[in-house]
């Protein structure tokens, strides 16, 4: 038998369970637990702990505190940020039976930056990338994007908000950035007890706009007028690939936002591109981005219109395109059945209309950023919608966000962006 012969297969009895509990040693009585602490009602390896999952909490635990986390048996299973008034009162930032203190966060930041700079070498491709991806980097409740010399921080957790000022000098040192913008959703901030005014001093110098580069393409990011961060780093590699597939093509970009896909299509050699969006401000920004890249306005047409209405009109007109891109906003916002069903109906309708506009043999690229919709569910929705046309889809890839958006295995639901690449028949 050779040295590289396969091992005997693992039997069902010996196979380890995906959810098997690690060996944690003897449990401790509550009086020996590290304070402050929180106890889980049942075993969970999830970072998000909702009220029904949370048991007792020590009386000295205050909003925003870093607490030791114990399971229902008395084993220490992790460390998390506690906030009793939040919808998610406990965010477990690390699962470990070892005691962990505030030093954890600096290590997590250095690890996240090193992943992107040293392993992925993102600085060679762009100066706009996701620095911290919340649960995907063990920093639940915080995302940070870097745009040139500006850090854009989206905060969802009181504990993260309280600590952010002390982390910013380290982030600037590691990244060479100078300015900070902090965003806190008004409703969520009220629930968490976050007062945005507390960050006013450190964000005062941040510009409203900044120019960035991505795979040789230039963009202007407008923090004041743009949606969310003003730019979506997650589509970076998909934008580039779409452009590479559009040489000589007549292209329609539905829900174009500030023109990332449309501009890449033009730079990739498309014969003409029509970019459609309902927001007049982002159309204006898209024109500025096109000018930055010296794209002729005669070949890139901007249309201020509802994507559904415009696509239906093109359908009535008998228009056909070589390539169609669909990158709509999030349609499924809730698990509530009626709301989820309405969102899926929108995905189905948009993709049915979009597919009808693609020439046989042409390219359809369609996206969903709804985290509550799985890749399989989205794909099934698109298939059903297109089959109504008595046409077929030849899938050749399924992609997601860029590598600067990692996820942990215990939080797969954070894999929100889904992109289907299809040749229409």
VOMARSE-730654 format. One line per 4 residues: number of its first residue (from 1); their letters; for each residue x negated, y negated, z of C-alpha. Coordinates in steps of 0.5 Angstrom, whole numbers, plus 500, padded with zeros to 3 digits. Layout:
N
NUM	A	X/Y/Z  ...
END
This chain:
425
1	XXXX	500/500/500  497/493/498  496/488/503  502/483/500
5	XXXX	507/489/500  514/486/502  515/487/510  521/491/511
9	XXXX	528/487/511  530/484/517  537/488/520  543/485/522
13	XXXX	541/487/529  535/483/529  536/477/525  536/471/529
17	XXXX	542/467/529  542/460/526  545/457/532  542/462/537
21	XXXX	540/458/544  532/457/545  529/460/551  529/455/556
25	XXXX	527/458/563  531/458/569  537/453/570  536/447/575
29	XXXX	541/445/580  544/438/579  540/435/585  533/437/582
33	XXXX	535/434/575  532/428/572  535/421/573  539/418/570
37	XXXX	542/424/566  548/427/562  551/434/562  554/437/556
41	XXXX	561/441/557  558/446/552  552/448/548  550/443/542
45	XXXX	544/442/538  548/436/535  545/429/536  552/426/536
49	XXXX	556/427/542  563/425/543  567/424/549  570/431/549
53	XXXX	563/434/549  561/430/554  561/433/562  559/429/568
57	XXXX	554/423/568  550/421/574  552/415/577  546/411/576
61	XXXX	547/412/568  548/405/565  550/403/558  544/403/553
65	XXXX	540/408/558  535/413/556  538/419/560  536/427/561
69	XXXX	541/431/557  543/438/561  547/443/558  553/447/562
73	XXXX	548/452/565  543/447/568  538/447/563  534/441/560
77	XXXX	536/441/553  534/434/551  534/426/551  539/421/549
81	XXXX	541/414/549  548/413/553  553/408/553  560/410/556
85	XXXX	564/405/552  562/407/545  566/412/541  560/416/541
89	XXXX	558/416/548  551/420/548  546/420/542  541/425/543
93	XXXX	535/423/540  530/429/541  532/436/543  527/439/548
97	XXXX	526/441/555  520/437/556  521/430/560  521/425/555
101	XXXX	521/417/556  520/411/552  514/412/549  518/417/544
105	XXXX	520/412/540  514/409/538  511/416/536  518/417/532
109	XXXX	517/410/529  509/412/527  511/419/524  517/416/520
113	XXXX	512/410/517  507/416/516  511/420/512  513/415/507
117	XXXX	506/412/506  501/417/507  505/423/505  510/420/500
121	XXXX	506/414/498  512/410/497  508/404/497  505/406/490
125	XXXX	512/406/487  516/400/490  516/395/496  523/397/498
129	XXXX	524/403/502  528/406/508  523/406/514  528/409/519
133	XXXX	533/413/517  537/414/524  538/421/525  534/423/520
137	XXXX	528/420/523  530/422/531  532/415/531  540/416/532
141	XXXX	544/409/531  538/405/527  537/404/520  531/400/517
145	XXXX	530/398/510  524/394/508  524/389/502  518/386/501
149	XXXX	516/383/507  523/383/510  525/388/515  533/389/514
153	XXXX	535/393/521  542/396/521  544/397/528  550/402/531
157	XXXX	548/403/538  547/399/544  541/403/546  537/402/539
161	XXXX	539/394/539  536/393/546  530/396/544  529/393/537
165	XXXX	525/387/539  520/391/543  519/395/536  518/390/531
169	XXXX	511/388/532  509/395/531  513/395/525  510/389/522
173	XXXX	503/392/524  504/398/520  508/395/514  505/388/513
177	XXXX	512/385/514  513/378/517  521/377/517  527/381/520
181	XXXX	534/381/519  539/385/523  546/387/522  551/389/527
185	XXXX	558/391/524  563/386/528  568/392/530  563/397/532
189	XXXX	559/392/536  565/390/540  566/397/542  558/398/543
193	XXXX	558/392/547  553/389/542  552/381/542  549/379/535
197	XXXX	547/372/538  541/376/542  537/377/536  538/370/533
201	XXXX	531/368/535  527/373/532  531/373/525  531/365/524
205	XXXX	526/365/519  528/371/515  530/368/508  536/369/504
209	XXXX	533/372/498  527/376/496  524/379/490  522/387/490
213	XXXX	519/392/485  521/399/484  518/403/479  516/397/475
217	XXXX	523/394/475  524/387/478  530/386/483  532/380/487
221	XXXX	535/382/493  541/377/496  542/379/503  547/373/504
225	XXXX	552/375/499  550/383/497  554/389/500  551/392/506
229	XXXX	543/391/505  544/387/499  540/393/495  541/401/495
233	XXXX	534/404/496  537/411/496  539/411/488  531/409/486
237	XXXX	529/415/483  536/416/480  536/409/477  529/411/474
241	XXXX	532/418/471  538/415/468  534/410/464  529/415/461
245	XXXX	535/419/459  538/413/455  534/412/449  538/409/443
249	XXXX	544/410/447  551/406/448  552/406/455  557/404/460
253	XXXX	556/403/467  562/403/471  561/400/478  555/397/476
257	XXXX	553/393/483  547/388/481  545/392/475  540/397/477
261	XXXX	543/403/473  544/398/467  538/395/467  534/401/467
265	XXXX	538/404/461  536/397/457  529/398/459  529/406/457
269	XXXX	531/404/450  539/404/450  541/400/444  547/396/448
273	XXXX	549/397/455  556/394/458  556/393/466  563/393/469
277	XXXX	564/391/477  570/387/480  565/383/485  564/376/481
281	XXXX	558/375/486  554/381/484  555/380/477  552/374/477
285	XXXX	546/377/481  546/382/476  545/377/471  539/374/475
289	XXXX	536/381/475  536/382/468  533/375/467  527/378/471
293	XXXX	526/383/467  527/379/460  533/383/458  536/380/452
297	XXXX	544/378/454  546/380/447  544/387/449  547/387/456
301	XXXX	554/385/457  557/384/464  564/385/465  568/382/471
305	XXXX	573/387/472  576/393/476  573/399/473  579/403/473
309	XXXX	583/398/469  577/397/464  576/404/463  583/405/462
313	XXXX	583/400/457  577/403/453  581/409/453  587/406/450
317	XXXX	582/403/445  579/409/443  572/407/445  566/412/446
321	XXXX	559/412/449  553/416/449  552/415/456  557/413/462
325	XXXX	555/412/469  560/412/475  557/409/482  563/407/486
329	XXXX	564/405/493  566/410/498  573/412/497  573/417/503
333	XXXX	573/413/509  576/417/514  578/425/516  585/423/517
337	XXXX	589/427/511  593/422/508  587/417/507  582/423/505
341	XXXX	587/425/500  588/418/497  580/417/497  579/424/493
345	XXXX	585/422/488  581/416/486  575/420/485  579/425/481
349	XXXX	582/419/477  576/415/476  572/421/473  577/423/469
353	XXXX	578/417/465  570/416/465  569/423/462  574/421/456
357	XXXX	570/415/454  563/420/453  562/423/446  561/430/445
361	XXXX	554/432/447  554/425/451  551/424/458  556/423/464
365	XXXX	553/421/471  557/421/477  556/419/484  559/419/491
369	XXXX	557/416/497  562/419/502  559/422/507  565/426/509
373	XXXX	566/429/502  561/435/501  557/436/494  562/442/493
377	XXXX	568/439/494  566/433/490  564/437/484  570/441/484
381	XXXX	574/434/484  570/432/478  571/439/475  579/439/476
385	XXXX	579/432/473  575/433/467  579/440/465  585/436/465
389	XXXX	582/433/458  581/440/456  573/438/456  568/442/459
393	XXXX	562/439/463  555/442/462  551/441/469  544/440/469
397	XXXX	542/437/476  545/435/482  541/430/486  542/426/492
401	XXXX	538/420/495  530/419/495  525/422/499  525/416/504
405	XXXX	532/419/506  530/425/510  535/429/514  535/434/520
409	XXXX	537/441/520  542/440/526  545/434/522  547/436/515
413	XXXX	553/431/515  548/425/514  547/428/507  552/423/504
417	XXXX	550/421/497  551/426/491  550/425/484  552/430/479
421	XXXX	548/430/472  553/433/466  552/433/459  560/433/456
425	X	562/438/451
END
